[in-house]
């Protein structure tokens, strides 16, 4: 969207604004889904999610910075698209796996009584 919007400054500003809003709007529902599926370790699940976001940001920045320093500025959009497709494929692999629910613990065992 950005290469077409960048022709005119107001459309470029609107495109960047839309990209930021849509990217931010994705975080809360994702966190809610993770909390619902996390089982007994919601804090760990959320921290892994945030870590994955930060890893993606770092990988994209490193790849983009490498392309810019190599003088291949025009390929940064394609590199971002490829990274997005890789992330989408990884998500598809994870979602295709069956979810294993932990076995319920009896109240007596949970409280330490037998």
DOFIRO-800664 format. One record per residue (C-alpha): residue number from 0; x, y, z. Coordinates in steps of 0.05 Angstrom, whole numbers, plus 32768, in hexadecimal, padded with zeros to 4 digits. Layout:
! residues N
vexba resi=NUM; east=X; north=Y; up=Z
...
//
This chain:
! residues 114
vexba resi=0; east=8000; north=8000; up=8000
vexba resi=1; east=8038; north=8030; up=8011
vexba resi=2; east=805A; north=8033; up=7FCD
vexba resi=3; east=8019; north=804A; up=7FAE
vexba resi=4; east=8007; north=807A; up=7FE6
vexba resi=5; east=804D; north=8099; up=7FE7
vexba resi=6; east=8040; north=80BE; up=7FA6
vexba resi=7; east=801A; north=80F4; up=7FCB
vexba resi=8; east=802D; north=810A; up=8012
vexba resi=9; east=7FE6; north=810B; up=8031
vexba resi=10; east=7FD8; north=80C4; up=8019
vexba resi=11; east=801C; north=80AD; up=8033
vexba resi=12; east=800B; north=80CA; up=8077
vexba resi=13; east=7FC7; north=80A8; up=8077
vexba resi=14; east=7FE6; north=8066; up=8062
vexba resi=15; east=801A; north=8068; up=809A
vexba resi=16; east=7FE3; north=807B; up=80CC
vexba resi=17; east=7FB6; north=8041; up=80B4
vexba resi=18; east=7FF0; north=8010; up=80B8
vexba resi=19; east=8000; north=8025; up=80FF
vexba resi=20; east=7FB7; north=8022; up=8116
vexba resi=21; east=7FAB; north=7FDE; up=80F7
vexba resi=22; east=7FEB; north=7FC2; up=8113
vexba resi=23; east=7FDB; north=7FDB; up=8159
vexba resi=24; east=7F92; north=7FC3; up=8155
vexba resi=25; east=7FAB; north=7F7C; up=814C
vexba resi=26; east=7FD0; north=7F79; up=818F
vexba resi=27; east=7F96; north=7F79; up=81C0
vexba resi=28; east=7F6D; north=7F41; up=819F
vexba resi=29; east=7FAD; north=7F17; up=8198
vexba resi=30; east=7FBE; north=7F20; up=81E2
vexba resi=31; east=7F77; north=7F0C; up=81F4
vexba resi=32; east=7F7B; north=7ECD; up=81CA
vexba resi=33; east=7FBE; north=7EBB; up=81E9
vexba resi=34; east=7FA2; north=7EC5; up=822F
vexba resi=35; east=7F67; north=7E98; up=821F
vexba resi=36; east=7F94; north=7E61; up=8204
vexba resi=37; east=7FCF; north=7E68; up=8234
vexba resi=38; east=7FB6; north=7E37; up=8268
vexba resi=39; east=7FDC; north=7E3B; up=82AA
vexba resi=40; east=8013; north=7E69; up=8291
vexba resi=41; east=7FF3; north=7EA9; up=8276
vexba resi=42; east=802C; north=7ED6; up=8289
vexba resi=43; east=805F; north=7EAA; up=8266
vexba resi=44; east=8033; north=7EA6; up=8228
vexba resi=45; east=802C; north=7EF2; up=8224
vexba resi=46; east=8076; north=7EFC; up=822E
vexba resi=47; east=8086; north=7ECC; up=81F6
vexba resi=48; east=8055; north=7EF2; up=81C9
vexba resi=49; east=8076; north=7F34; up=81D9
vexba resi=50; east=80BB; north=7F15; up=81CE
vexba resi=51; east=80A5; north=7EFB; up=818A
vexba resi=52; east=808D; north=7F41; up=8177
vexba resi=53; east=80D0; north=7F5E; up=818C
vexba resi=54; east=80F6; north=7F28; up=8166
vexba resi=55; east=80CE; north=7F38; up=8127
vexba resi=56; east=80DB; north=7F82; up=812F
vexba resi=57; east=8126; north=7F75; up=8138
vexba resi=58; east=8129; north=7F46; up=80FC
vexba resi=59; east=8104; north=7F76; up=80CF
vexba resi=60; east=812F; north=7FB0; up=80E5
vexba resi=61; east=816F; north=7F89; up=80D9
vexba resi=62; east=8159; north=7F72; up=8094
vexba resi=63; east=8140; north=7FB7; up=8081
vexba resi=64; east=8180; north=7FD8; up=809B
vexba resi=65; east=81AA; north=7FA6; up=8075
vexba resi=66; east=8184; north=7FB4; up=8035
vexba resi=67; east=8189; north=8000; up=803E
vexba resi=68; east=81D4; north=7FFD; up=804D
vexba resi=69; east=81DD; north=7FD2; up=800E
vexba resi=70; east=81BB; north=8007; up=7FE5
vexba resi=71; east=817E; north=7FDC; up=7FD7
vexba resi=72; east=814B; north=800C; up=7FF5
vexba resi=73; east=8116; north=7FFA; up=7FC1
vexba resi=74; east=8115; north=7FB1; up=7FD8
vexba resi=75; east=8102; north=7FBF; up=8021
vexba resi=76; east=80B8; north=7FB9; up=8011
vexba resi=77; east=80C2; north=7F75; up=7FF1
vexba resi=78; east=80EC; north=7F5E; up=802B
vexba resi=79; east=80B5; north=7F74; up=805B
vexba resi=80; east=8081; north=7F4E; up=8032
vexba resi=81; east=80AC; north=7F0F; up=8033
vexba resi=82; east=80B5; north=7F14; up=807E
vexba resi=83; east=806A; north=7F1C; up=8086
vexba resi=84; east=805D; north=7EDE; up=805B
vexba resi=85; east=808F; north=7EB7; up=8085
vexba resi=86; east=806C; north=7ECD; up=80C4
vexba resi=87; east=8028; north=7EBA; up=80A6
vexba resi=88; east=8042; north=7E75; up=8093
vexba resi=89; east=805E; north=7E6A; up=80D9
vexba resi=90; east=801B; north=7E7F; up=80F7
vexba resi=91; east=7FF8; north=7E4E; up=80C9
vexba resi=92; east=8025; north=7E16; up=80E0
vexba resi=93; east=8019; north=7E26; up=8129
vexba resi=94; east=7FCD; north=7E2B; up=8121
vexba resi=95; east=7FCB; north=7DE9; up=80FB
vexba resi=96; east=7FE5; north=7DC4; up=8139
vexba resi=97; east=7FB1; north=7DA8; up=8168
vexba resi=98; east=7FAB; north=7DCD; up=81AB
vexba resi=99; east=7FBB; north=7DA0; up=81E6
vexba resi=100; east=7F95; north=7DB3; up=8224
vexba resi=101; east=7FB6; north=7DA3; up=8266
vexba resi=102; east=7F97; north=7D6C; up=828F
vexba resi=103; east=7F6C; north=7D89; up=82C7
vexba resi=104; east=7F87; north=7D83; up=830D
vexba resi=105; east=7F59; north=7D6C; up=8344
vexba resi=106; east=7F4C; north=7DA0; up=837B
vexba resi=107; east=7F6A; north=7D72; up=83B0
vexba resi=108; east=7FAB; north=7D6A; up=8389
vexba resi=109; east=7FAE; north=7DB5; up=837B
vexba resi=110; east=7FA7; north=7DC7; up=83C4
vexba resi=111; east=7FDA; north=7D93; up=83DB
vexba resi=112; east=7FA7; north=7D67; up=83FE
vexba resi=113; east=7FA1; north=7D1D; up=83ED
//
